[in-house]
Amino acid sequence: MTQAKLSFYLDESLPTEIASQLKRLNISVVTVRDLNTLGDSDSSHLQRASAMGLVLCSNDADFLELAFDEQARHCGVVVGRPALHTIGDWVHWMVLMHDVYTPEDMVNRVEFVKKPS
């Protein structure tokens, strides 16, 4: 039986190059630019990502408050810091998550981008 793989939703705080690299690796990813939803509220992005079954990825720490809200159910949130994490760091971390976690593993889970060791 084939295990379901993660798919990702990149908000406007992340460079589109991350999506380009993930797509070249056959990892399912959508950006807010793809959806023409630039400028939507963080809450709208999280709700849309969850409705689509996607893990929301952002450099915006405001998503942490939304993710930890007891009323919110989401498909996972990944947060990084633009001053600390490069495009390569994001791609490396997301590929690792894609290979290790299932969509069920990510429900209501928050992950933080880590630099490759």
Stockholm file with secondary structure:
# STOCKHOLM 1.0

chainA/1-117         MTQAKLSFYLDESLPTEIASQLKRLNISVVTVRDLNTLGDSDSSHLQRASAMGLVLCSNDADFLELAFDEQARHCGVVVGRPALHTIGDWVHWMVLMHDVYTPEDMVNRVEFVKKPS
#=GR chainA/1-117 SS CCCCCCCEEECTTSCHHHHHHHHHTTCCEEETTTTTCTTCCHHHHHHHHHHTTCEEEESCTHHHHHHHCTTCCCSCEEECCTTTCCHHHHHHHHHHHHHHCCHHHHTTCEEECCCCC
#=GC SS_cons         CCCCCCCEEECTTSCHHHHHHHHHTTCCEEETTTTTCTTCCHHHHHHHHHHTTCEEEESCTHHHHHHHCTTCCCSCEEECCTTTCCHHHHHHHHHHHHHHCCHHHHTTCEEECCCCC
//
